[in-house]
Amino acid sequence: MKDILLMMLFCCFFVSIKAQTVIFTDPGASYTNIDNSQPTFPVEDNYGGIDISNCTSVRFSMDFSFSLPWFPVPGDRMETPDACSSGGGCTGLVQDALVGGCNNCWDFMNIEILLDGVSVFTELIGEVGETRQTGNVEWTGCTNGASTMTIIITNMNWSASETNTFSNLQVACWDASPTANYSPIPACEGQPINLTGSIATPADAINHTWTGTGGTIADPNALNTTVTGAANGDTYTLTTTDINNCSASSSVVVDVIMADDATFSIDDFCVPTSSAPYDIATPGGIFSFDPTPGDGATIDPVTGVISNATGGSTYSVKYTTTGTCPGEETITVDAIEGPVGVVSGGGILSRAIVLLFLFHLPAVVNLILFS
């Protein structure tokens, strides 16, 4: 059981290390008798301009040590503010290192971290309550979109036996930054839209979620999903959270256009050939039958003229536009049987002869007398 637990701990540690990327290292520095060895003091080491633009969270770590134990140990020692009582005492503020009782007495190491120039972390070793002689300083935090990280380490001591050392500076980065996309572009009104996401370093992310201002997202927790009912200008945002519980987002604004207006008109006609459709809202489309008739009738896909129609038949004519978002319209049209005429009688027509001429349409009989 113990072996299994050790293996699990090892695996977890291995995954954590693999997920992060070290983006900065520095061996550090050591300072002795600073007031005599440095031209200006306290001495400040500034590690600025560390690029964290591709990090959702960062971790800073460093080791430190002091050559002597801290007050109230007797004899040679590092002095805390409460040990510096002369000159009105010592405030314990870094900016007062050369003021009052702090001057020529107070020893310290101050570590400050800034993101885009804003201080997010400080640790002051040598203040009352923080008097470790050796140890490690570590800070993990969210970048919240910051681009640069600056580390400022300030040291002060006053004796040849006093040495401040910091070493093994390191900045690690986790990058769960998302990128949101959609397709097709543009999308057609009423058409499902594909939402596709990617994560810079998938191993750094522990979850991801889609949200939107309209429509219905099929699976908000899937990296790739669809949305229906989207309107032009709707915004969809992919938010990721990394293993340090730091979030980042990427958004898209969808371009949704309406389908072409496919309305048109066509009149009933006498067989076998129709007239061409008219009042076509969006010219340049394609005409077809829907469904295709089985009587041999045909339709010209460009002009929409029906040929070889059978009298008494009804045809469904569909018009489809050819734009980015094609529209469709279907109209039914009736094919009417043409009139049939019969002449009775014989001979040469003259003023004295009367002939009967009969012709009929469906359900209609017409009588015309010629004389």
Summary of the structure (lengths in Angstrom):
residues: 371
radius of gyration: 43.8
end to end distance: 121.2
largest distance: 156.5
contacts: 1117
relative contact order: 0.12
helix: 10%
strand: 47%
